[in-house]
Amino acid sequence: MRIVFLMLIALVSPLALAETKVAVVDMERALFLSDEAKAAAKKFEDDNAEAIGKVRSLEDAMMALKEKKDKDGDIMGQDELNKLASDYDEKARERQFYLDKLQKQDQQWRQGFFRSKLPSLEEKLKSIIEEGKYDVVLQAGAVVYSHPSADLTKVLLERLNAK
Protein backbone atom coordinates (compact mmCIF):
# COMPACT_ATOMS: atom_id res chain seq x y z
CA MET A 1 0.00 0.00 0.00
CA ARG A 2 2.81 2.38 0.94
CA ILE A 3 4.66 1.66 -2.30
CA VAL A 4 1.54 2.32 -4.36
CA PHE A 5 1.07 5.65 -2.58
CA LEU A 6 4.68 6.68 -3.23
CA MET A 7 4.37 5.68 -6.89
CA LEU A 8 1.19 7.73 -7.18
CA ILE A 9 2.95 10.77 -5.70
CA ALA A 10 5.88 10.28 -8.07
CA LEU A 11 3.52 10.22 -11.07
CA VAL A 12 1.38 13.16 -9.99
CA SER A 13 4.23 15.44 -8.82
CA PRO A 14 5.62 16.21 -12.29
CA LEU A 15 2.14 17.16 -13.46
CA ALA A 16 1.74 19.57 -10.55
CA LEU A 17 5.19 21.04 -11.13
CA ALA A 18 4.48 21.54 -14.84
CA GLU A 19 1.95 24.23 -13.93
CA THR A 20 4.05 25.80 -11.19
CA LYS A 21 6.41 28.65 -12.08
CA VAL A 22 9.56 28.21 -9.99
CA ALA A 23 12.63 30.44 -9.68
CA VAL A 24 15.73 30.73 -7.53
CA VAL A 25 17.49 33.78 -6.11
CA ASP A 26 20.63 34.46 -4.13
CA MET A 27 19.67 37.60 -2.25
CA GLU A 28 22.99 37.91 -0.43
CA ARG A 29 25.02 37.62 -3.63
CA ALA A 30 22.86 40.18 -5.40
CA LEU A 31 23.15 42.60 -2.50
CA PHE A 32 26.92 42.32 -2.11
CA LEU A 33 27.49 42.68 -5.86
CA SER A 34 25.42 45.87 -5.94
CA ASP A 35 27.01 49.27 -6.44
CA GLU A 36 25.86 50.39 -2.99
CA ALA A 37 27.54 47.40 -1.32
CA LYS A 38 30.75 47.97 -3.27
CA ALA A 39 30.83 51.59 -2.10
CA ALA A 40 30.12 50.54 1.49
CA ALA A 41 32.86 47.87 1.29
CA LYS A 42 35.31 50.50 0.04
CA LYS A 43 34.38 52.69 3.01
CA PHE A 44 34.89 49.71 5.34
CA GLU A 45 38.35 49.16 3.83
CA ASP A 46 39.17 52.85 4.21
CA ASP A 47 37.99 52.83 7.82
CA ASN A 48 40.19 49.82 8.53
CA ALA A 49 43.16 50.87 6.40
CA GLU A 50 45.48 50.97 9.40
CA ALA A 51 44.80 47.35 10.37
CA ILE A 52 44.96 46.21 6.74
CA GLY A 53 48.26 48.04 6.33
CA LYS A 54 49.56 46.42 9.52
CA VAL A 55 48.72 42.94 8.16
CA ARG A 56 50.46 43.72 4.87
CA SER A 57 53.57 45.07 6.61
CA LEU A 58 53.72 41.98 8.82
CA GLU A 59 53.41 39.77 5.75
CA ASP A 60 56.24 41.69 4.10
CA ALA A 61 58.38 41.33 7.23
CA MET A 62 57.64 37.59 7.37
CA MET A 63 58.58 37.24 3.71
CA ALA A 64 61.85 39.11 4.32
CA LEU A 65 62.68 36.82 7.26
CA LYS A 66 61.95 33.74 5.15
CA GLU A 67 64.09 35.04 2.30
CA LYS A 68 66.93 35.79 4.72
CA LYS A 69 66.72 32.26 6.10
CA ASP A 70 66.65 30.77 2.59
CA LYS A 71 69.56 32.91 1.45
CA ASP A 72 71.82 32.89 4.53
CA GLY A 73 70.50 29.93 6.53
CA ASP A 74 73.40 27.69 5.57
CA ILE A 75 75.99 30.08 6.97
CA MET A 76 74.05 31.23 10.05
CA GLY A 77 74.75 29.91 13.49
CA GLN A 78 72.10 28.06 15.48
CA ASP A 79 71.46 31.09 17.73
CA GLU A 80 70.82 33.28 14.68
CA LEU A 81 68.49 30.67 13.16
CA ASN A 82 66.60 30.39 16.45
CA LYS A 83 66.26 34.19 16.65
CA LEU A 84 65.04 34.29 13.05
CA ALA A 85 62.50 31.55 13.74
CA SER A 86 61.36 33.32 16.91
CA ASP A 87 60.92 36.63 15.06
CA TYR A 88 59.00 34.90 12.29
CA ASP A 89 56.68 33.15 14.78
CA GLU A 90 56.06 36.41 16.63
CA LYS A 91 55.16 38.22 13.43
CA ALA A 92 52.94 35.30 12.36
CA ARG A 93 51.02 35.46 15.68
CA GLU A 94 50.62 39.23 15.41
CA ARG A 95 49.47 38.91 11.79
CA GLN A 96 46.92 36.27 12.79
CA PHE A 97 45.65 38.52 15.60
CA TYR A 98 45.02 41.38 13.17
CA LEU A 99 43.51 39.04 10.57
CA ASP A 100 41.11 37.57 13.13
CA LYS A 101 40.13 41.06 14.23
CA LEU A 102 39.53 42.17 10.63
CA GLN A 103 37.55 39.05 9.78
CA LYS A 104 35.34 39.54 12.82
CA GLN A 105 34.75 43.19 11.91
CA ASP A 106 34.06 42.22 8.29
CA GLN A 107 31.54 39.58 9.36
CA GLN A 108 29.80 42.05 11.67
CA TRP A 109 29.75 44.67 8.91
CA ARG A 110 28.31 42.19 6.40
CA GLN A 111 25.59 41.03 8.79
CA GLY A 112 24.67 44.60 9.72
CA PHE A 113 24.65 45.74 6.10
CA PHE A 114 22.49 42.78 5.06
CA ARG A 115 20.02 43.36 7.92
CA SER A 116 19.78 47.08 7.14
CA LYS A 117 19.08 46.44 3.45
CA LEU A 118 16.81 43.41 3.88
CA PRO A 119 13.48 45.31 3.83
CA SER A 120 14.39 47.07 0.57
CA LEU A 121 15.77 43.85 -0.87
CA GLU A 122 12.59 41.93 -0.01
CA GLU A 123 10.45 44.71 -1.48
CA LYS A 124 12.34 44.62 -4.80
CA LEU A 125 12.22 40.82 -4.88
CA LYS A 126 8.49 40.85 -4.16
CA SER A 127 7.88 43.15 -7.13
CA ILE A 128 9.96 40.86 -9.37
CA ILE A 129 7.97 37.84 -8.16
CA GLU A 130 4.65 39.59 -8.78
CA GLU A 131 5.68 40.83 -12.23
CA GLY A 132 6.92 37.38 -13.24
CA LYS A 133 3.96 35.63 -11.60
CA TYR A 134 6.21 33.12 -9.85
CA ASP A 135 4.53 30.52 -7.66
CA VAL A 136 7.68 29.44 -5.81
CA VAL A 137 11.01 31.21 -5.31
CA LEU A 138 13.75 29.26 -3.58
CA GLN A 139 17.03 30.36 -2.05
CA ALA A 140 19.72 29.47 -4.62
CA GLY A 141 21.92 27.79 -2.01
CA ALA A 142 19.17 25.27 -1.25
CA VAL A 143 18.87 24.12 -4.87
CA VAL A 144 21.00 21.41 -6.43
CA TYR A 145 20.36 22.51 -9.99
CA SER A 146 18.40 25.24 -11.70
CA HIS A 147 18.39 26.43 -15.27
CA PRO A 148 19.99 29.88 -15.62
CA SER A 149 16.70 31.27 -16.91
CA ALA A 150 15.13 30.43 -13.54
CA ASP A 151 17.68 32.51 -11.61
CA LEU A 152 16.37 35.90 -10.50
CA THR A 153 19.65 37.02 -8.92
CA LYS A 154 20.75 39.08 -11.94
CA VAL A 155 17.34 40.74 -12.22
CA LEU A 156 17.45 41.60 -8.52
CA LEU A 157 20.96 43.01 -8.88
CA GLU A 158 19.83 45.18 -11.79
CA ARG A 159 16.95 46.52 -9.67
CA LEU A 160 19.32 47.25 -6.80
CA ASN A 161 21.62 49.21 -9.12
CA ALA A 162 18.76 50.99 -10.91
CA LYS A 163 18.37 53.78 -8.35
N, C-alpha and C positions, 0 to 999 in steps of 0.2 A: 504494500500500500504506500509506504514511504517513498519507494523508488518511483512509483507511478506519479506521485505528487511532484517529486523533483523533476521528472521528465516533462511533466505538464508545464511547470514553471519555466524550464529551459526552452520549451517551444513557444510559449506565450511572450516571454521577455523580449525577444528581438522584435516582435510585432509592436509591443508597447514602446520600445525605444525608437522605432522607425518614425513615430509621430512626435517624439520628444526632441526639441532643439536644445542641444547641450554644447556648452563652451567651457573653456578653462581660462584662468587668469592668475598671474603672479603679481599681486598688488604691491608687494614689497619691492620686487625688481623694478616694476614700473615707476614707483615713487623714487627710488634711489638712482634711477637713470634720468630722472627729470632735471630740467635746467635749474629749478629751485633747489633741489637737493645737491646738485653739483656746486652751486654757489654757497650753500650752507656748509658743505664739506670743505670748501676752500677756506671759508671763515674759520672753521674748526682747526684746520691745519695752521692757519695764521695765528690763531689764539694759542696754539700749542707748539709754535715754532721753536721755542727754547728747548723743550723736551725732545723734539724731533732732531734738532741740531745736536743735542747732547748724545743721543743714540748714534747718530752718524759719526760724530767725533770719536766716540768709544770704539765703533767698528773700525774706523781708520787706524786708531791706536793699536787695536788687536791685530789688524792686518800687518802693521809695521813690526810688531813684536814677532809675529809668525815668520815674516820675511827675514828678520834678523836671525831668528833661530835657524831657518833653512840655510841662510847664507853663511853664518859664522858658527853654527852649532858644533861643527866638527873641531873647531879650534878653541872653543870656550871651555873653561873649567866647570866642574860640577856645581860649584857655588853660583857661578854666573847663570848656568842653565836653570838652577832651582829658582833664582831670583826672577829670571825671565818667565818661567812657568807660573810663579806666584803673581807676578804683575798681570800676566795674561788672565789668570783665573779671577783676579780682583776686578779687572775691567769687564770680564764676561758676566760676573755677578751684578755689577753696577748696570751694565747694558740691559740685562734681563729685568732688573728692577724697573728701569725706565720704560722698557717695552711693556711689562705687565701693567704699569700705571697708564700708559697710553691706550692699551687695548681695553682696559676697564673704562676709561673715559670715552673712548670711541663707541663701545657697546652702550653705555648710558646715553650718549648723544643720539645714536641710531634709534634706540627705543623711544626716547623722548620726542625725537623728530617724527617718527612713525605715528606715535600716539597723537601728537598735535595735528597731524595732517589727515588722520584717519577719517574724521567726519567728511571732509571735502572729497577725499578719495572714494569713500562709499557713495557719496552723492553722485559723483561723476560716473562711477561704475553702474549705479542704479539707472541712470539715464541711458547708458549704453545698452544695458539689459532690456529696458523697456523699448528702446528704438529697434533693437534686433529681435525682439519678441522671443527671448531665450526662456526656456522652461527650467533649465538647470545650469548653474555656473559653479564649477568646482575649482578649488585651489589647485594650481598647476603642480605643486609638489606632491599632491595626493594622487596624481594620475600617472599610470604607467606609460601610456601612450595616448597622444591626441594628434590629430591632423593639424598642421599649421593654420589652416583656415578656421579652426575652432578656437584658436588662441586669441583672447581679447587684450592681452598685455600691451601689444603695440598700439592698439586703438586707445587704450587707457593712457598710455604715455603721451600720445599725441594730444589728448584732451588736457592732460596736466600741463603740457608746454604751450597750449593754445592761448593762454591768458593774454 
